[in-house]
Amino acid sequence: MMTIDEALASITLLGLDTSPFIYFAEQDPNYFLRVQPVFQRLKAGQLEAVTSVLTLTETLIHPMRLGNNAQVEQYRELILGTQNIMTLYIDEFIALTAADLRARYRLKTPDAIQLATAISEECEAFLTNDRDLRRVTEISVLILDDLTL
């Protein structure tokens, strides 16, 4: 097993799935300490990250159901306002790449869009906690459960 710091050591541009944002914002007891170094590196300018605008949709569902406007704003600020995080819209290249990934790897559409977004920006790795995404070979996939402190 590799530590999160070892995994990030040679990475300058990282694709981020939705789960790291949730773990960080909600200070998840099982994953906060694993994702905290990512956001610390972003804040320090040691790392840049890319995510899809779809991340905003996925993170806001639960707080909107609960009417938790403060948490909605917290996610908006984290995803759209954090320095060194680029939140990309789905363009034609991302849509075509996502369709290809979905067809070849039988991925769910949101997963394919997230990966295609990272691939479109030539990220060195993609951080997720979805083990099914390891089978994608176009980008190095880092699984949080496989990383230690």
Helices and strands as residue ranges (DSSP letters): E 2-3, H 4-8, E 13-16, H 18-25, H 32-44, E 48-52, H 54-66, H 69-81, E 85-88, H 92-105, H 109-120, E 125-128, G 131-135, E 140-143, G 144-146, E 147-148
